[in-house]
Amino acid sequence: MKDGVPIALGYLAVSFSLGIPAGKAGLSPLQGFLASFLCNASAGEYAGFTMIAAQASYLEMALATLVANARYFLMSCAESQRLAPDLRLRHRLLIGFDITDEIFGISIAREGDIPPLYVYGAMAVAIPGWSVGTAIGIFAGEILPARAVSALSVALFGMFFAIIIPPARKDKIIAGIILVCFTLSYLCSVLPVVSGLPEGTRTIILTVVISAGAALLFPRKEPEGETDKTTSPDKEEEAAV
């Protein structure tokens, strides 16, 4: 729980910004609280709230959330290798419920097997921080002046920029892909045929096409030495993990 307190404080600030678009989509503070309690994911929730505001179908909302949260599949695979082999399924399901970037980070940094109680302790403070922040953001959006709400709604985009700018500065390929995303997103919103599609459908198509194209054109190369046959079995297992 002590390790989860800084995460909860960060979640409180970020989810407050997330509450602004949630309120614009028509959710009450209680609904926003429940949405964040059941889906602890900034990009996934933002996609969901955007779909609600656009009156998208349930299928579009499910697909958009699935695509936005796809990175958690990789985190789950990595973390499953650090759980005790005899850990019961119910513990694996509960841990998987709240695999976020931050909780994954502090869990995977521990030595040895990851004890379920450690993850539960972090979840016990992180989830309420995320949920309460969303509810407060919706409530604030209802009582604050329109200009203040408009200013606060920009904070969420600032969070996303904070996510994409550091890797873009280190990798020219990532920077180029981000520019392609912005450009194609704009073009799809103004071109005659494509602009007629629901916003959620356009988002799903662009995400899948651009990410698949980037993976095919610019695959990640394995660091030299990891596939060296002279490496000992223990080292090969460590590199694989």
LOBA-661132 format. One record per residue (C-alpha): z, x, y. Coordinates in pm, whole numbers, plus 32768, in hexadecimal, padded with zeros to 4 digits. Example, Ala and Ser with C-alpha at 12.3 -4.5 7.8 and 13.67 -1.06 7.14 Angstrom:
BEGIN
830C84CE7E3E/82CA85577F96/
% end
This chain:
BEGIN
800080008000/8048812480E9/7EE881A980B3/7E5E804C80F2/7F05801D8247/7E0580ED830D/7CEF80318258/7D8D7EE382B3/7DA57F458423/7C387FAA8427/7BD77E6A8374/7C977D9C8473/7BC97E2A8591/7A777E1484E4/7AAA7CB98451/7B147C3C85AA/79B07C88861B/792E7BE384DE/79EA7AA6853D/790D7A788671/77C97A3385AE/7895796E84B1/790E788985C7/77AC7868864E/773E77FE84F1/783776DF8503/79557762842C/7ABC770C8483/7BCB781C8484/7C4577A18331/7AE677A882A0/7AAE7903832E/7BF779778296/7B9578F38140/7A357985815A/7AC17AE181A2/7BD07ABB809A/7ACC7A707F90/79BD7B61800C/7A4B7CA38099/79037D378112/788D7D5C8279/77137D6B823E/77207C63812D/77EE7B7481FE/771B7BAA8332/75E77B5A8262/76947A2281E1/76FE79AD833B/759E79ED83BC/7514791782A4/760977FF82F3/75A578088461/743477FD83FE/747C76D98310/73EB77A081EE/73FA77298088/750D778D7F97/741378627ED5/73AD7923800C/751A795A8066/756C79D57F08/74447AC47EFE/74887B4E805B/75F57B8C8006/75947C2A7EBA/749E7D187F60/75917D728079/76A67DBE7F80/75CC7E6E7E7C/766D7FC17EC7/77AD7F457E22/76FB7F4E7CD3/76E780C77CF4/785180E47D64/78BF800B7C3F/780480E67B47/78A1821F7BDA/7A0181917BE4/79EA81057A82/79D0826C7A05/7B2582B47A9E/7BDB819079FE/7C9E81BA78BC/7BBC81697791/7CB8806E7708/7CE57FB67853/7CD47E407819/7BB07D717899/7C8A7CA47985/7CEF7DDE7A40/7B867E517A57/7B1E7D007AE5/7C377D017BE8/7BE77E657C54/7A757E0C7C6A/7AC67CE37D4A/7B1B7DC77E6E/7A507F047E47/7A067F567FB2/7995809F8047/7AF480F680BB/7BBB80877F89/7ABB81317EAB/7AE4826E7F79/7C5E82877F5B/7C5782227DEB/7B4C83187D7D/7BFC84307E3B/7D2B841B7D55/7D48850D7C35/7D3C848C7AD3/7D16831F7A6E/7D31821F7B84/7E6381437B47/7E217FCF7B85/7F667FA97C48/7EED80AA7D46/7DB27FDE7D8A/7E7B7E9A7D95/7F667F317E96/7E447F8E7F7B/7DA77E377F48/7EF07D897F9B/7EE07E028104/7D687E338134/7CFB7CD380D6/7DF27C2181C0/7D8D7D0C82DB/7C1F7CB582A8/7C5E7B408284/7D4E7B1C83AA/7C647BE4848B/7B447AF68442/7C1A79C58489/7C977A5B85D1/7B327AAF8635/7AC4794685FF/7BF278C386BE/7BB279B487DD/7A47794A87E7/7AB677E1881E/7B9A78258945/7AFF795189F5/79F4792C8B02/788879398A92/78567A918B30/797E7B238A74/79047A90892B/77A97B1F896B/78407C7789AE/79197C6B8875/77F17C05879D/774E7D5287F4/78727E0D8756/77FC7DB485F8/76A87E4B863C/775E7F7E86BF/78087F9A856C/76B87F9284BA/762D809985A7/775D816F8558/76FC815683EB/758B81B0840C/758682AF8529/764F83CD8485/757383DF834A/743C83B18422/749B84E584F0/74C085B483B2/738A853782FB/7237850183A1/71C48427827F/72E4833582B4/729D8331842A/713182DE83E5/718E81C982F1/7276812E83F3/715D812C84F4/7078808C83F2/71817F8083B4/719D7F2E8527/70247F288556/6FD27E518426/70F17D648471/70667D2A85CE/6EFF7D038555/6F657C0A844A/70117B388554/6ED37B198627/6DAD7B288535/6D1279CF84FB/6D3C79A18384/6E757A6D833A/6F3979E78465/6F1F788D83CD/6FFA78F582AA/717178B382C0/723179D48359/72F87A07821C/71BD7A238148/71287B238238/72677BF18229/726A7BF280AD/70F97C508092/71147D688193/72507DF780F5/71BF7E027F96/70657E827FFF/70E27F9280ED/71F88011800A/711280157ED9/700380C77F9E/70F881CA8020/717C82097EC1/701B823E7E39/6F9C83177F57/70D783E17F98/71A483F87E54/72E984B87E62/72D086087DB5/73E9867F7CD5/749D87B47D58/743288F27CA8/751089557B89/758187FA7B1F/747587E47A14/7490895079A9/749F895F782E/75858A8C783A/769389BE78E1/77BF897A7804/77F18817777A/792A87EC784E/786C8849798A/774B8761792D/783E864178FD/78E886907A48/7798869B7AFE/773085507A61/787184A97AD8/
% end
